Amino acid sequence: MTQNPFDALGGGGLDIGALLQQAQQMQEDLQAAQNRLADASVEGSVAGGAVTVTVSGTGELTGVTITPAAVGDPEELEENLEEIGDYIVAAYRDAKAKADALADQTIGPLAGGLPGLPGSGPGAAPGPLGF
């Protein structure tokens, strides 16, 4: 009769079915979190709201709003347009940082150290599998 090599580990070995079920649940949770991010939107603004951009939770630029105050004096339009371009970039960076933080909050607890996922960088909390 052959002896089970896992008997020395406490009499049973690994419950592959439970492990696969847990992995499937994690995959479903991760997909749901990714869907929530795709549906979310965050805004970034500069110059007292003169320029506002909207990005999805995944960081995709979805809108730009420029108030008349951003355009300023029509006689200085060329200079003002350059400044508006800078404002758009700055507002996008602000919104993107917020989207990244939202992704870390939403997916980070699920990622638990998996490479390439938000919230999985150094110091990330371990995921449901303990790594």
C-alpha positions, 0 to 999 in steps of 0.5 A: 500500500502506498502512503500519502506523502501529505499525511505528514502535513496534518493528514489531508493535503490540499483541497484543490476544489476549495482553492479553485473556488476561492480563485474563481471568487477572486476573479469575479470580485476583481472583474466587478471592481474593474467594472465599477472603475470603468463606470466611475468618473472623477474630475480635476480642475485648476485655476479656480475651476476655469478648466475642468477635465473628467476621466473615467476610473480607469483614467480615460479622458472623457470630458473637458470644460473651459469656462469663459473666464479661462479665455480672458481678454480677447486681445490676449487670446493667443497667450491665453490659449497657451495658458489654457493648454497648460491648464488642461494638462494640469487638470488632467494630471489632477484627475488622473491622480484621483482616478489612480487613487480610486483604482488603488482603493477599489482593486488594491484590496483584491490585488494583494501583491499581484504584479501589474494591478493597482494597489499591488505595489510595495507595501500593499496588503496581502490579498485573500490568499495571503500573498 
